[in-house]
Amino acid sequence: MASPKHLVLDPNDTRPPTIGHPSAFPSERPNAKATKTHPSKAGNENASIYFVGTATTIMEWEGIRIMTDPNFLHNGDHVHLGPGVGSVRRTNPAVDLDKLPRIDAVLLSHYHGDHFDQKVEASLRRDLPIITTPHARSALTSKGPESFTAVYDLAPFQEMNVDIKGDADMRKRPSLRVTGTPGKHVPPTKPPDELKELFHAVPPTNGWMLEFGYTTDNGTFASGYCIYITGDTLLVDEVKEIPQRFPDKHIDLMLAHLGGTTLPSPSAPVTVMVTMDAKQGVELMRCIRPDVTLPIHNDDYEVFVSSLEDFRNEVEQAGLQGGVVYLDRGEEYRFRVKG
């Protein structure tokens, strides 16, 4: 494995995440409509995940905020998903883009309109750190004067260290470790002739193993909480191999991108499913065996055809309901990073 890439985040950096005057932006995110915790092991939580909508979340710990897959379109807005393919959003985000609080970095699973929409692309500060795929890095840094300037790419199983700036005499410093994980946004089969162009246009995608922990003076990282973010993927063999690639990794939480996204549209004569549906989501739970699963990315666009209720039913039939927490947009899940 290549040497890990490295990023340092400063919790005292007060610059807004989007282009504009700092006074126009709040320093804190909106209060959560509801707070949820581990179904059976709650207590002493020191970190949180705020669900904005689609695959967009804001994670907070040790004074920094990480945003995943920023999508801030509104009900009725159109998104481009491929050659001649689009969808209309049917929900609103929990917070508007122009009211977004300070964000320290973005974790972007792939360069697709429902994960990095046109308004986000036009508005984000150009030097905001973005961790993403090689494909997305190439796209984001190839826009001439409008290019993003702090983009880091990770291939599957490549690591990146993210330190949180603190007092110089700290014997251990808060840190994050980000590892790319495989994802397959199109079926691993030969596409029908009618969909060949679409297959080639769907961008490569990553999942992530995101670990919160501490790094000691000698450079040793100790994980205190591990989140597996699936990204937009189907349940392919590469994903099923994740437990073998991380045999000693305890997964505290899984953010599962679901929805059974169907392109070019659910009503088209020839279609293809490009994200997990409810059945695949439950099968992945059995494979990964996380303590808790948070289902996201399931009802925000017309191309999502596998509902959250479908997933809830599959979970109950499998007897796994004790390991799932359901968040509505604007709600948060709080957890504890050990250390």
C-alpha positions in Angstrom: 0.0 0.0 0.0 1.3 3.5 -0.9 2.2 6.0 1.8 -1.0 7.6 3.2 -1.9 11.1 2.1 -2.2 13.7 4.8 -4.4 16.6 5.7 -4.6 18.9 8.7 -7.9 20.6 9.7 -8.0 23.6 12.0 -11.2 23.9 14.1 -10.5 27.6 14.5 -10.8 28.2 10.8 -13.9 30.3 10.6 -14.2 30.6 6.8 -17.6 29.8 5.4 -18.0 26.7 3.2 -19.5 28.7 0.3 -18.4 31.7 -1.6 -19.7 34.9 0.0 -19.3 37.2 3.0 -18.6 35.3 6.2 -21.2 37.3 8.2 -23.9 35.8 6.0 -23.3 32.3 7.3 -24.1 30.7 10.7 -21.3 29.3 12.8 -23.5 26.4 14.0 -25.7 24.0 12.2 -29.5 24.0 12.9 -30.6 22.3 16.0 -31.7 18.7 15.3 -35.5 18.0 15.2 -34.7 14.9 17.2 -31.7 13.1 18.6 -31.2 9.4 18.5 -28.5 7.1 19.9 -27.5 3.5 20.0 -30.6 1.3 20.6 -29.0 -0.4 23.7 -25.7 1.2 24.5 -26.4 4.9 24.8 -24.3 7.2 27.0 -21.5 9.7 27.0 -21.9 10.6 23.3 -19.3 13.1 22.0 -19.9 13.1 18.3 -22.9 13.3 15.9 -24.2 12.8 12.4 -26.8 15.2 11.2 -28.9 14.0 8.3 -29.5 16.7 5.6 -31.1 14.5 2.9 -30.1 12.1 0.1 -26.6 11.0 1.0 -25.7 14.4 2.6 -24.8 14.3 6.2 -22.7 16.6 8.5 -20.5 14.8 11.0 -19.2 16.7 14.1 -16.4 15.7 16.4 -13.6 17.6 18.3 -14.6 20.9 16.8 -14.5 19.9 13.1 -17.3 19.1 10.6 -17.1 16.6 7.7 -19.9 16.8 5.1 -20.7 13.8 2.9 -22.0 14.0 -0.7 -23.4 17.6 -0.7 -26.7 17.8 -2.5 -28.9 20.8 -1.7 -31.4 20.9 -4.5 -35.1 21.4 -3.6 -38.4 19.7 -4.3 -39.0 20.2 -8.1 -35.4 20.8 -9.0 -33.9 18.8 -11.8 -30.6 16.9 -11.7 -28.6 15.5 -14.6 -27.6 11.8 -14.2 -26.2 10.8 -17.6 -26.7 11.2 -21.3 -30.4 12.2 -21.7 -31.1 11.0 -18.2 -32.2 13.1 -15.3 -34.5 13.1 -12.3 -36.5 15.5 -10.2 -36.0 15.9 -6.5 -39.1 15.4 -4.4 -37.9 16.5 -1.0 -36.1 19.5 0.5 -32.8 19.4 2.4 -32.9 20.0 6.1 -30.7 23.1 5.7 -30.3 25.3 2.7 -27.0 25.7 1.0 -26.8 29.4 1.8 -27.4 28.6 5.5 -24.8 25.9 5.7 -22.6 26.3 8.8 -18.8 26.1 8.7 -17.6 22.9 7.0 -14.0 21.7 7.3 -13.9 19.0 4.6 -16.1 17.2 2.2 -16.1 13.4 1.6 -17.4 12.8 -1.9 -18.2 9.3 -3.0 -18.4 10.1 -6.7 -19.0 12.9 -9.2 -22.7 12.6 -9.9 -25.4 15.3 -9.8 -27.4 13.9 -6.9 -24.3 13.9 -4.8 -22.6 17.1 -5.9 -25.2 19.2 -7.6 -24.8 22.1 -9.9 -25.6 24.7 -7.2 -23.0 23.1 -4.8 -20.4 23.1 -7.6 -21.0 26.7 -8.3 -21.1 27.8 -4.6 -18.5 25.8 -2.6 -15.3 27.6 -1.6 -12.6 26.6 -4.1 -10.0 25.7 -1.4 -12.4 23.6 0.7 -10.7 20.2 1.2 -12.5 17.4 -0.8 -11.6 13.7 -0.4 -12.9 11.7 -3.3 -12.2 9.3 -6.2 -9.5 9.8 -8.8 -12.2 10.4 -11.5 -13.9 13.1 -9.4 -10.5 14.7 -8.6 -9.8 14.9 -12.3 -13.1 16.6 -13.0 -13.0 19.0 -10.1 -9.4 20.2 -10.8 -9.9 20.6 -14.6 -12.1 23.7 -14.6 -9.6 26.4 -15.3 -10.0 29.4 -13.0 -13.0 27.6 -11.4 -11.1 24.5 -10.4 -11.1 23.2 -6.8 -7.6 23.5 -5.4 -7.6 21.1 -2.4 -8.8 17.8 -3.8 -7.4 14.5 -2.5 -8.2 11.2 -4.3 -8.2 7.7 -2.8 -8.4 4.4 -4.7 -10.0 1.4 -2.9 -8.0 0.4 0.1 -5.8 3.5 0.0 -5.6 5.4 3.2 -5.5 9.1 4.2 -4.7 10.6 7.6 -6.6 13.7 8.7 -5.2 15.4 11.8 -7.1 18.0 13.8 -5.0 20.9 14.8 -4.7 21.4 18.6 -2.2 22.4 21.3 1.4 21.7 20.4 2.0 19.8 23.7 -0.9 17.3 23.2 0.4 13.8 23.8 -2.2 12.4 21.5 -4.1 14.4 18.9 -7.6 13.8 17.5 -7.4 12.4 14.0 -9.4 10.7 11.3 -8.4 7.9 9.1 -10.1 7.6 5.7 -9.8 4.5 3.6 -11.4 4.0 0.2 -13.6 1.0 -0.2 -14.8 -0.5 -3.5 -18.2 0.3 -5.0 -19.9 -0.6 -8.2 -22.5 1.9 -9.5 -23.5 -0.2 -12.5 -24.1 -4.0 -12.6 -21.0 -6.0 -13.5 -22.6 -7.4 -16.6 -22.7 -6.5 -20.2 -25.2 -3.6 -20.7 -28.1 -3.8 -23.0 -27.4 -2.0 -26.3 -29.9 0.7 -25.4 -28.0 1.6 -22.2 -24.4 1.3 -23.3 -23.9 5.0 -23.4 -25.4 5.5 -20.0 -23.3 2.7 -18.5 -20.1 4.4 -19.7 -21.2 7.8 -18.4 -22.0 6.6 -14.8 -18.9 7.7 -12.8 -16.8 5.4 -10.7 -17.7 5.4 -7.1 -16.1 4.7 -3.7 -17.3 3.8 -0.3 -15.4 4.8 2.8 -14.1 3.4 6.0 -14.0 6.5 8.2 -12.4 6.1 11.6 -12.4 8.6 14.4 -9.5 8.3 16.9 -6.2 9.6 18.2 -2.6 9.7 17.0 0.2 9.5 19.5 3.6 11.2 19.5 5.1 8.2 17.8 2.6 8.3 14.9 0.4 5.4 16.0 -3.3 5.8 15.2 -5.8 4.3 17.6 -9.4 4.0 16.3 -12.1 5.0 18.7 -15.1 4.6 16.3 -15.5 3.2 12.8 -18.1 4.1 10.2 -18.5 2.3 6.9 -20.1 4.5 4.3 -21.3 2.3 1.4 -21.4 5.0 -1.3 -23.7 4.3 -4.3 -23.1 0.7 -5.0 -24.7 -2.6 -5.7 -24.0 -5.7 -3.6 -21.2 -7.0 -5.8 -18.4 -9.4 -4.9 -15.9 -6.6 -4.2 -18.2 -5.2 -1.5 -18.8 -8.6 0.0 -15.0 -9.0 0.4 -14.7 -6.0 2.7 -14.9 -8.1 5.9 -12.0 -10.2 4.6 -10.0 -7.1 3.7 -10.6 -5.7 7.2 -10.6 -8.8 9.3 -9.8 -7.0 12.6 -12.1 -4.0 12.0 -15.1 -3.6 14.2 -17.7 -1.6 12.3 -19.6 0.6 14.8 -21.9 2.2 12.2 -22.9 1.7 8.6 -24.4 4.5 6.4 -26.2 2.5 3.7 -27.0 4.2 0.4 -30.2 2.5 -0.7 -33.2 3.4 -2.9 -32.9 0.8 -5.6 -32.0 3.7 -8.0 -33.4 2.7 -11.4 -32.1 4.3 -14.6 -32.9 5.8 -17.1 -36.3 6.0 -15.3 -38.5 3.4 -13.5 -41.0 3.6 -16.4 -38.5 3.1 -19.2 -38.9 -0.1 -21.3 -35.3 -1.1 -20.5 -33.9 -0.3 -17.0 -31.0 -1.0 -14.8 -30.7 -0.8 -11.0 -27.6 1.1 -9.9 -27.9 1.3 -6.0 -28.9 -1.3 -3.5 -32.6 -2.0 -2.9 -34.0 -3.1 0.4 -33.1 -6.8 0.0 -29.5 -6.0 -0.9 -29.3 -3.6 2.0 -30.3 -6.3 4.5 -27.9 -8.8 2.9 -25.1 -6.3 3.3 -26.0 -5.9 7.0 -25.6 -9.6 7.4 -22.2 -9.4 5.5 -20.7 -6.4 7.3 -22.3 -7.0 10.7 -22.2 -3.4 11.9 -23.5 -2.5 15.4 -25.9 0.0 13.9 -27.1 0.7 10.4 -28.4 4.2 9.3 -30.3 3.9 5.9 -30.0 7.0 3.8 -30.4 7.8 0.1 -33.8 6.2 -0.3 -36.6 8.6 -1.2 -35.3 12.0 -2.4 -35.5 11.4 -6.2 -38.0 10.0 -8.6 -35.5 7.3 -9.8 -35.5 5.8 -6.2 -37.9 3.0 -6.3 -37.1 0.9 -3.2 -38.6 2.8 -0.3 -37.6 3.2 3.3 -40.7 1.3 4.2 -39.5 -1.6 2.0 -36.2 -1.7 3.9 -38.0 -1.5 7.2 -40.1 -4.5 6.2 -37.1 -6.5 5.1 -35.2 -5.7 8.3 -38.2 -6.9 10.4 -38.5 -10.1 8.4 -34.8 -10.7 9.0 -35.1 -10.0 12.7 -32.5 -7.3 12.5 -34.6 -4.3 13.7 -32.6 -3.9 16.9 -29.6 -2.8 14.8 -31.2 -0.1 12.7 -31.8 3.6 13.5 -34.0 5.6 11.2 -33.3 9.3 10.7 -35.6 11.8 9.1 -34.1 14.8 7.5 -33.0 17.3 10.2 -32.5 14.6 12.8 -29.2 13.5 14.3 -27.5 10.3 15.5 -25.1 10.8 18.4 -22.3 8.4 19.2 -19.2 8.0 21.3 -15.6 8.0 20.1 -13.5 6.1 22.6 -10.1 7.3 23.5 
